[in-house]
Amino acid sequence: ETITDLAALDKLIAVKLQEGLIRRAERDEVKQAVINVISQQEIAGWFKNSNRIISERDMILEGGEVKRPDKLFVMEDKAILLDFKFGAPHNKYIEDIKQYRDNLLKMDEFKEIDAYIWYAETGNLLKVS
């Protein structure tokens, strides 16, 4: 979902509360987490400048394993893959996003895909090469 301002964020959170996807006790924490993400200058630019944003779509990897990357920003000349992590940095996260990127590149829809991990606890945006 695309958030254009804080009023839209409040409305989206209210909908997710009604759907039972967010508990009332989590509302403020979820709102702050989303604000932290969209306040990151680079990430905000991706939201603003992408032609399309694909959120949490199933991806079948080689061997049949199904994964679900958080965001894929489709730009004019490339795509940007973004995964959100709420724990401490771990090498598995890097390997996972590399696997997502490699899988997408094999589909030949995108010539270039940049991959990033955003760590919520530190606010650190890591570009994965």
HELIX and SHEET records of a PDB file:
HELIX    1   1 LEU A    6  GLN A   18  1                                  13    
HELIX    2   2 ARG A   24  GLU A   26  5                                   3    
HELIX    3   3 ARG A   27  SER A   39  1                                  13    
HELIX    4   4 GLN A   41  ASN A   49  1                                   9    
HELIX    5   5 ASN A   91  LYS A  106  1                                  16    
SHEET    1   A 5 ARG A  52  SER A  55  0                                        
SHEET    2   A 5 LYS A  71  VAL A  74 -1                                        
SHEET    3   A 5 ALA A  79  LYS A  85 -1                                        
SHEET    4   A 5 ILE A 113  TYR A 119  1                                        
SHEET    5   A 5 ASN A 124  VAL A 128 -1                                        
SHEET    1   B 2 MET A  59  ILE A  60  0                                        
SHEET    2   B 2 VAL A  66  LYS A  67 -1                                        
END                                                                             
